[in-house]
Amino acid sequence: MTKSVVIVGGGLIGLSTALLLSERGAEVTVIDHGQLGGGAARGNAGFMCTTLLEPLAAPGAVKSAITSLRDPTRALRVHTRALPGMIGWGLHFARSATQKRYVAGRIALAKLNQRHGEAMSLLGSLGVDVRLGPELVVPFHDPALAEHYLRALAPMADYGVVVPTELIGGDELRRIVPALSDHITAGYVVTGDHSIDPRVFVDSMIAALRSRNVTIVENAPITAVGRAERRINSITTPKGTLTFDDVLLSAGAGSRRLGRLFGLRVPVIPGQGYNVGLPVSEALSHPVIFEEAHAVATPFTDRIRLGGTMEFDGDTPRFDQRRVDAILVSMRKFVNLDFDAHFGTWSGSRPMSPDGLPLMGRPHQYDNLILAAGHGMFGLSLTPTSALALCELIIDGTSSIDLGDFSPDRFTLAKLLRAS
Ligand SMILES: Cc1cc2nc3c(=O)[nH]c(=O)nc-3n(C[C@H](O)[C@H](O)[C@H](O)COP(=O)(O)OP(=O)(O)OC[C@H]3O[C@@H](n4cnc5c(N)ncnc54)[C@H](O)[C@@H]3O)c2cc1C
């Protein structure tokens, strides 16, 4: 029997899952309150990673967040107006920000992405442009910090991740990326991680969906949800009422708000980031992450995209030009580019869960609802394997990718109160 699935939220996760579901013979409808890909799908930094994956909840992150309440230029910034809506989320975040849980989070992400190559090939075979750019370079001013970051990658090696093992010097790094400043002393190349142009990736995905006659309903905010006991029966938008077998909620940073319409508490809040374009330069042909500045530079054919910052400012974050200026100022110390010619500033939000891991699965309240939210800072990188897992969960009832670490029901009061 053909299964009908409605997907709410046409971003990276919703669109990729729609494609795989359609390939498995499901009748798929994607609805979005705006345009497909209008969330973070096109504006992200384009790092397609299997190695650098990490939760935001790291040791020291809570202190950093508190300090930021009074400093608008810090890379991690919490606004006071966001605090009331962050209490439960913040407690779970603080609980997750221990060394032990941070490492466990990295390993969970590495395991989720173990079949990244296979999942990318599958998307490619269905018409998605999965061509990768060059390898990722991670340069530092401070060699001790470089060593610290390098060592932090080590636990992921047990899960099939290619981790660099040795630091290389500043001159060697400048040979690879001539734009790096003379202050760079050490760093490494991450051969498992690459750039991809997210605009090309998502646009090719949308084209593939259209060619398969997947029903797409844009600019359709949900106005009513029909429920009966453990089932969601219908969804109404100004464009009509839909009925279905299963519904997938994949609304990115809008997931908490969307969840409320379905009677769900989804602890996913927007973490706003910014990017700004610079003219292309032959001196920067590799994607680079500047961990000391918490900022990145990614070369695309039409621009170098500088990006960074994590700003918590409630459900509807405001644009703050000072954040963009801070990225431009911090980058000048690391890389020689034409900063004065910057253009095309953009802001958008990452869907942030408290522990930095996505929520994927069936919340206990419903039999026919699947949640896929909270992919955070690495949702582009996690898209192919998440789509694979979600598609299997919907069609087969279970996934060959272990989703145990990603239960949507894991943020309970009992867990908060548990000591270890
Ligand atoms: C500045 C920045 C840089 C990033 N860089 C990287 C990177 O380099 N590498 C990486 O792996 N990841 C990166 N990410 C993260 C990545 O982009 C996200 O994790 C990813 O887009 C999440 O996918 P999603 O489908 O959950 O959400 P999105 O792609 O944001 O899509 C959500 C969709 O849901 C829709 N929606 C929202 N609310 C509703 C509603 N109520 N009803 C209907 N539709 C709704 C939106 O319109 C949108 O189309 C970055 C993100 C940002 C913001």
Ligand as a Chemical Component Dictionary entry (heavy atoms), coordinates in Angstrom:
data_LIG
# 
_chem_comp.id                   LIG 
_chem_comp.type                 NON-POLYMER 
_chem_comp.pdbx_formal_charge   0 
_chem_comp.three_letter_code    LIG 
# 
loop_
_chem_comp_atom.comp_id 
_chem_comp_atom.atom_id 
_chem_comp_atom.alt_atom_id 
_chem_comp_atom.type_symbol 
_chem_comp_atom.charge 
_chem_comp_atom.model_Cartn_x 
_chem_comp_atom.model_Cartn_y 
_chem_comp_atom.model_Cartn_z 
_chem_comp_atom.pdbx_ordinal 
LIG C1  C1  C 0 25.046 30.856 9.943  1  
LIG C2  C2  C 0 24.907 29.374 9.843  2  
LIG C3  C3  C 0 25.986 28.619 9.399  3  
LIG C4  C4  C 0 25.870 27.223 9.340  4  
LIG N1  N1  N 0 26.912 26.504 8.837  5  
LIG C5  C5  C 0 26.810 25.159 8.731  6  
LIG C6  C6  C 0 27.868 24.409 8.174  7  
LIG O1  O1  O 0 28.853 24.958 7.702  8  
LIG N2  N2  N 0 27.755 23.059 8.163  9  
LIG C7  C7  C 0 26.656 22.420 8.651  10 
LIG O2  O2  O 0 26.647 21.197 8.660  11 
LIG N3  N3  N 0 25.586 23.112 9.111  12 
LIG C8  C8  C 0 25.648 24.456 9.178  13 
LIG N4  N4  N 0 24.597 25.187 9.672  14 
LIG C9  C9  C 0 23.436 24.480 10.213 15 
LIG C10 C10 C 0 22.432 24.027 9.168  16 
LIG O3  O3  O 0 22.191 24.997 8.194  17 
LIG C11 C11 C 0 21.122 23.688 9.901  18 
LIG O4  O4  O 0 21.379 22.799 10.968 19 
LIG C12 C12 C 0 20.118 23.043 8.932  20 
LIG O5  O5  O 0 19.714 23.980 7.964  21 
LIG C13 C13 C 0 18.916 22.499 9.704  22 
LIG O6  O6  O 0 18.054 21.898 8.779  23 
LIG P1  P1  P 0 16.488 21.934 9.037  24 
LIG O7  O7  O 0 15.848 21.321 7.860  25 
LIG O8  O8  O 0 16.231 21.394 10.391 26 
LIG O9  O9  O 0 16.155 23.491 9.124  27 
LIG P2  P2  P 0 16.148 24.557 7.937  28 
LIG O10 O10 O 0 17.053 24.134 6.843  29 
LIG O11 O11 O 0 16.387 25.871 8.566  30 
LIG O12 O12 O 0 14.647 24.480 7.394  31 
LIG C14 C14 C 0 13.533 24.675 8.214  32 
LIG C15 C15 C 0 12.338 24.944 7.317  33 
LIG O13 O13 O 0 11.162 24.898 8.113  34 
LIG C16 C16 C 0 10.314 25.969 7.749  35 
LIG N5  N5  N 0 9.449  26.277 8.890  36 
LIG C17 C17 C 0 9.796  26.830 10.069 37 
LIG N6  N6  N 0 8.723  26.951 10.869 38 
LIG C18 C18 C 0 7.682  26.456 10.182 39 
LIG C19 C19 C 0 6.284  26.310 10.470 40 
LIG N7  N7  N 0 5.756  26.698 11.636 41 
LIG N8  N8  N 0 5.495  25.764 9.519  42 
LIG C20 C20 C 0 5.989  25.376 8.323  43 
LIG N9  N9  N 0 7.296  25.499 7.998  44 
LIG C21 C21 C 0 8.132  26.021 8.917  45 
LIG C22 C22 C 0 11.269 27.089 7.354  46 
LIG O14 O14 O 0 10.642 28.033 6.495  47 
LIG C23 C23 C 0 12.375 26.309 6.652  48 
LIG O15 O15 O 0 12.118 26.171 5.266  49 
LIG C24 C24 C 0 24.664 26.586 9.730  50 
LIG C25 C25 C 0 23.569 27.355 10.123 51 
LIG C26 C26 C 0 23.686 28.745 10.184 52 
LIG C27 C27 C 0 22.493 29.546 10.592 53 
# 
loop_
_chem_comp_bond.comp_id 
_chem_comp_bond.atom_id_1 
_chem_comp_bond.atom_id_2 
_chem_comp_bond.value_order 
_chem_comp_bond.pdbx_ordinal 
LIG C1  C2  SING 1  
LIG C2  C3  SING 2  
LIG C2  C26 DOUB 3  
LIG C3  C4  DOUB 4  
LIG C4  N1  SING 5  
LIG C4  C24 SING 6  
LIG N1  C5  DOUB 7  
LIG C5  C6  SING 8  
LIG C5  C8  SING 9  
LIG C6  O1  DOUB 10 
LIG C6  N2  SING 11 
LIG N2  C7  SING 12 
LIG C7  O2  DOUB 13 
LIG C7  N3  SING 14 
LIG N3  C8  DOUB 15 
LIG C8  N4  SING 16 
LIG N4  C9  SING 17 
LIG N4  C24 SING 18 
LIG C9  C10 SING 19 
LIG C10 O3  SING 20 
LIG C10 C11 SING 21 
LIG C11 O4  SING 22 
LIG C11 C12 SING 23 
LIG C12 O5  SING 24 
LIG C12 C13 SING 25 
LIG C13 O6  SING 26 
LIG O6  P1  SING 27 
LIG P1  O7  DOUB 28 
LIG P1  O8  SING 29 
LIG P1  O9  SING 30 
LIG O9  P2  SING 31 
LIG P2  O10 DOUB 32 
LIG P2  O11 SING 33 
LIG P2  O12 SING 34 
LIG O12 C14 SING 35 
LIG C14 C15 SING 36 
LIG C15 O13 SING 37 
LIG C15 C23 SING 38 
LIG O13 C16 SING 39 
LIG C16 N5  SING 40 
LIG C16 C22 SING 41 
LIG N5  C17 SING 42 
LIG N5  C21 SING 43 
LIG C17 N6  DOUB 44 
LIG N6  C18 SING 45 
LIG C18 C19 SING 46 
LIG C18 C21 DOUB 47 
LIG C19 N7  SING 48 
LIG C19 N8  DOUB 49 
LIG N8  C20 SING 50 
LIG C20 N9  DOUB 51 
LIG N9  C21 SING 52 
LIG C22 O14 SING 53 
LIG C22 C23 SING 54 
LIG C23 O15 SING 55 
LIG C24 C25 DOUB 56 
LIG C25 C26 SING 57 
LIG C26 C27 SING 58 
# 
